[in-house]
């Protein structure tokens, strides 16, 4: 099994808990707020939120874009009450190849799109599939990708977690330092992104989130 550029001896969580379908709760609104705020500075009319969760922040920041595409597992997508003429909902298992029948990449990717993937990849048992799909999306002309995941080194500085895993959060399979994650992304075709350290939640004051911007 690929170690996904994690250090030798790192213990991954083989069966991370699945995020449950979510109602509109404050934690969901606050988490990754700064990632979505950064993404909102991009002006693309098409927004694709991969691993959108309950989509409350997507709705808050992007409801008026020309088209919004929500991508997540069926139970999560079916729990989202938001509906609008400019909205599409795509049901997919992000732990599997995205190039499968009914979920062809071209069916929901547009040129000149803004793609968001906020704190998703740490949940996946095999994150290579998602990275390869995101790399293919970025290759389309004019696309931007905003991707975030916890920064293990920042968490460890505050005494959170174990340097060699598994992550403290039982819904996470693995967590990377920024240096490890940059190498992992590059190994799957995502190179040359700009790196930011952002708070994990609105007004939290920490910088536990590593955020990467491509395109």
Long-range contacts (C-beta under 8 A, 24 or more apart in sequence): 2-128, 4-127, 4-128, 4-174, 4-176, 4-184, 5-176, 5-180, 5-181, 5-183, 5-184, 5-187, 6-165, 6-174, 6-176, 6-180, 7-163, 7-164, 7-180, 9-164, 10-164, 10-165, 10-174, 11-164, 11-165, 11-166, 12-165, 12-166, 12-173, 12-174, 13-165, 13-166, 13-167, 13-170, 13-172, 13-173, 13-174, 14-125, 14-173, 15-125, 16-123, 16-125, 16-170, 16-171, 16-172, 16-173, 17-170, 17-171, 18-73, 18-123, 18-171, 19-53, 19-76, 19-123, 19-171, 21-54, 21-75, 21-76, 21-78, 21-79, 22-53, 22-54, 22-76, 22-79, 23-54, 23-79, 24-54, 24-56, 27-201, 28-53, 28-54, 28-56, 28-57, 29-56, 29-57, 29-60, 29-202, 30-201, 30-202, 30-203, 30-204, 31-119, 31-200, 31-201, 31-202, 32-57, 32-118, 32-119, 32-148, 32-200, 32-201, 32-209, 33-57, 33-199, 33-201, 33-202, 34-198, 34-199, 34-202, 34-209, 34-211, 35-116, 35-118, 35-119, 35-146, 35-148, 35-198, 35-209, 35-211, 36-60, 36-61, 36-116, 36-118, 37-61, 38-146, 38-196, 38-198, 38-211, 38-213, 39-114, 39-116, 39-146, 42-114, 42-144, 42-146, 44-112, 44-113, 44-114, 44-142, 44-143, 44-144, 45-112, 46-110, 46-112, 46-113, 46-114, 47-113, 47-114, 47-116, 48-108, 48-109, 48-110, 48-113, 48-114, 48-115, 48-116, 48-137, 49-116, 49-117, 49-118, 50-94, 50-115, 50-116, 50-117, 50-120, 50-130, 50-134, 51-94, 51-117, 51-118, 51-119, 51-120, 51-123, 52-76, 52-77, 52-80, 52-116, 54-79, 54-80, 55-80, 55-82, 57-118, 58-116, 67-110, 69-108, 71-108, 94-120, 94-124, 94-129, 94-130, 95-124, 95-125, 95-126, 95-129, 96-129, 97-129, 98-129, 98-130, 98-133, 99-133, 105-133, 105-136, 105-137, 109-136, 109-137, 109-140, 109-143, 110-140, 111-140, 111-141, 111-142, 111-143, 112-141, 112-142, 112-143, 113-137, 113-140, 113-142, 113-143, 113-144, 114-143, 114-144, 114-146, 115-143, 115-144, 115-145, 115-146, 116-145, 116-146, 116-147, 117-145, 117-146, 117-147, 117-148, 118-146, 118-147, 118-148, 119-148, 119-149, 119-150, 119-209, 120-149, 121-147, 121-149, 122-149, 122-150, 122-167, 122-172, 122-173, 122-174, 122-175, 122-176, 123-171, 123-172, 123-173, 124-173, 125-173, 127-173, 127-174, 127-184, 128-188, 131-184, 131-185, 131-188, 131-189, 131-190, 132-188, 132-189, 134-190, 135-188, 135-189, 135-190, 136-189, 138-190, 138-214, 138-215, 142-215, 143-215, 144-213, 144-214, 144-215, 145-190, 145-193, 145-212, 145-213, 145-214, 145-215, 146-211, 146-212, 146-213, 147-193, 147-211, 147-212, 147-214, 148-198, 148-209, 148-210, 148-211, 148-212, 149-175, 149-176, 149-181, 149-209, 149-210, 150-175, 150-200, 150-208, 150-209, 150-210, 151-175, 151-176, 151-177, 151-178, 151-197, 151-207, 151-208, 151-209, 151-210, 152-176, 152-177, 152-180, 153-177, 153-178, 154-197, 154-206, 154-207, 154-208, 154-210, 155-208, 158-206, 158-208, 160-208, 176-210, 178-210, 181-210, 181-212, 182-212, 185-212, 190-214
